[in-house]
Amino acid sequence: MWSFSRLAVFGLTFLSASATILQNGQPRVTNFPDTRIDPSSYSFSTHPRNASEISYKGRWDSKYVSWWSAPGIQFGYTGQIVAVTFGNWTSDGVLVGYRISGLDWIFTNVTAGGTHLFVSPETPGSDLMAPISPSIFELRVTNWAYGIQIESVHVAKGEKLIRIPDHGRRIEVIGDSLASGMYTSYEGLSSWAYGLGAGLGNTEYSITAYPGICAADQNCWGNPHGQVHQWFYTSDTSPRASVMYGDNPEPWDFSKRPAADIVVINIGTNDQNSHNNVSTTIYIDALTRIIQGIHGKWPKAQVVVMSLWLGFYQSGNTYLPNAPQGFVNEIYHMYKWFNSDDYLRNPIVYDGVTKKTLQTGKKTKPFVHYFNTTGIMQHNDIGPQWHPTDVGAIKVASHLQQFIKMTFGWEFYATGPQVFHETEYWNDESGY
């Protein structure tokens, strides 16, 4: 049975921004295109980063710097040219995924201060104008620790950007490394949280998750704050956030976006680790205040609290889950308390910036739900560093989608566009 101390990798391993992807310990052949160009050699129609046609997905600060997991931009465009100039706060060499409309993801490394040509007449699919019209450009940051700064967006001279309306439903995921995509192939773009949001289709999604972070507001694996504090701020707990903002980050302006309809919470693995010395009482108090904070900011949001998983160990001739399985009884009892008559008659809201709690005195309907993860993943769905494999992430996302469909009546609308990249494994050999 593995020791909880092995989870130190959550905070002490800091990935480089190189393009190398390890697959079962071996480098995957990627052949990412080099997209950097000299913009003086092109004739562009240039749009500033605050152009109303550009939709920012996930959390971005007032400097147009991205934070947390899988943030991105999206816009429609005419013509066959799309380029982006990145600001100096871009993590140099960070891997981004981009695509045209519903076609497959393409990956490239971008440079701080550089201009990158993502769409040209040579790009596969750039000449296809149906059935999605106008053509849509989407770009997402893959890594949870790095980010980009948008300086400007370019299309061909005489062409234009087009605002793409937001989808009518929204989902938010709050978590740690398990949600942010640590150790999956394309990190944020291979995480179960991304798979849930993108896999539902016609859904806006934001992933406020970072490796090593606790629910409790204390230092965990180098993260100076826990989610009971950090969720209320724009930036994450990364070293680059410390460089930019020190101890004075920008509070997240919840009025910038419509409220989430559903919030999924999967956090507590780092609180569970004895290294971080978080008691059960402190953890449950923090998780409770996160939920009360969500209810304060988004009173109509439905909250889904997931049970935790901590991997498997070999026991004789089979495998068993590591125990204890992460505050199982305590999380369930907290969920039941939120649905008790006493709480629903007089709910409490929490403000993580002012640290104030307030009994609203207004009766509310049940809004907290429990998702039991037991049995979804097996031991071969957990990688050597105790995180879901790509397949494990797909399984979690798929089960969550079904739970959301059955609980809230959300239909599935993603019926073709790629969600997870490079997971097309098959066998055409019949004679073996």
Rosetta blueprint (number, residue, H / E / L):
1 M L
2 W L
3 S L
4 F H
5 S H
6 R H
7 L H
8 A H
9 V H
10 F H
11 G H
12 L H
13 T L
14 F L
15 L L
16 S L
17 A L
18 S L
19 A L
20 T L
21 I L
22 L E
23 Q E
24 N L
25 G L
26 Q E
27 P E
28 R L
29 V L
30 T L
31 N L
32 F L
33 P L
34 D L
35 T L
36 R E
37 I E
38 D L
39 P H
40 S H
41 S H
42 Y L
43 S L
44 F E
45 S E
46 T E
47 H E
48 P E
49 R L
50 N L
51 A L
52 S L
53 E L
54 I L
55 S E
56 Y E
57 K E
58 G E
59 R E
60 W E
61 D L
62 S L
63 K L
64 Y L
65 V E
66 S E
67 W E
68 W E
69 S E
70 A E
71 P E
72 G E
73 I E
74 Q E
75 F E
76 G E
77 Y E
78 T L
79 G L
80 Q L
81 I L
82 V E
83 A E
84 V E
85 T E
86 F E
87 G L
88 N L
89 W L
90 T L
91 S L
92 D L
93 G L
94 V L
95 L E
96 V E
97 G E
98 Y E
99 R E
100 I E
101 S L
102 G L
103 L L
104 D L
105 W L
106 I E
107 F E
108 T E
109 N E
110 V L
111 T L
112 A L
113 G L
114 G L
115 T E
116 H E
117 L E
118 F E
119 V E
120 S L
121 P L
122 E L
123 T L
124 P L
125 G L
126 S L
127 D L
128 L L
129 M L
130 A L
131 P L
132 I L
133 S L
134 P L
135 S E
136 I E
137 F E
138 E E
139 L E
140 R E
141 V E
142 T L
143 N L
144 W L
145 A L
146 Y L
147 G L
148 I L
149 Q E
150 I E
151 E E
152 S E
153 V E
154 H E
155 V E
156 A E
157 K L
158 G L
159 E L
160 K L
161 L E
162 I E
163 R L
164 I L
165 P L
166 D L
167 H L
168 G L
169 R E
170 R E
171 I E
172 E E
173 V E
174 I E
175 G E
176 D L
177 S H
178 L H
179 A H
180 S H
181 G L
182 M L
183 Y L
184 T L
185 S L
186 Y L
187 E H
188 G H
189 L H
190 S H
191 S L
192 W H
193 A H
194 Y H
195 G H
196 L H
197 G H
198 A H
199 G H
200 L H
201 G L
202 N L
203 T E
204 E E
205 Y E
206 S E
207 I E
208 T E
209 A E
210 Y L
211 P L
212 G L
213 I L
214 C L
215 A L
216 A L
217 D L
218 Q L
219 N L
220 C E
221 W L
222 G L
223 N E
224 P L
225 H L
226 G L
227 Q H
228 V H
229 H H
230 Q H
231 W L
232 F L
233 Y E
234 T L
235 S L
236 D L
237 T L
238 S L
239 P H
240 R H
241 A H
242 S H
243 V H
244 M H
245 Y H
246 G L
247 D L
248 N L
249 P L
250 E L
251 P E
252 W L
253 D L
254 F H
255 S H
256 K H
257 R L
258 P L
259 A L
260 A L
261 D L
262 I E
263 V E
264 V E
265 I E
266 N E
267 I L
268 G L
269 T H
270 N H
271 D H
272 Q H
273 N L
274 S H
275 H H
276 N H
277 N L
278 V L
279 S L
280 T H
281 T H
282 I H
283 Y H
284 I H
285 D H
286 A H
287 L H
288 T H
289 R H
290 I H
291 I H
292 Q H
293 G H
294 I H
295 H H
296 G H
297 K H
298 W L
299 P L
300 K L
301 A L
302 Q E
303 V E
304 V E
305 V E
306 M E
307 S L
308 L L
309 W L
310 L L
311 G L
312 F E
313 Y E
314 Q E
315 S E
316 G L
317 N L
318 T E
319 Y E
320 L E
321 P E
322 N L
323 A L
324 P L
325 Q L
326 G L
327 F L
328 V H
329 N H
330 E H
331 I H
332 Y H
333 H H
334 M H
335 Y H
336 K H
337 W H
338 F H
339 N L
340 S L
341 D H
342 D H
343 Y H
344 L H
345 R H
346 N L
347 P L
348 I E
349 V E
350 Y E
351 D E
352 G L
353 V L
354 T L
355 K L
356 K E
357 T E
358 L E
359 Q E
360 T L
361 G L
362 K L
363 K L
364 T L
365 K L
366 P L
367 F L
368 V E
369 H E
370 Y E
371 F E
372 N L
373 T L
374 T L
375 G L
376 I L
377 M L
378 Q L
379 H H
380 N H
381 D H
382 I E
383 G L
384 P L
385 Q L
386 W L
387 H L
388 P E
389 T L
390 D H
391 V H
392 G H
393 A H
394 I H
395 K H
396 V H
397 A H
398 S H
399 H H
400 L H
401 Q H
402 Q H
403 F H
404 I H
405 K H
406 M H
407 T H
408 F H
409 G L
410 W L
411 E L
412 F L
413 Y L
414 A L
415 T L
416 G L
417 P L
418 Q L
419 V L
420 F L
421 H L
422 E L
423 T L
424 E L
425 Y L
426 W L
427 N L
428 D L
429 E L
430 S L
431 G L
432 Y L
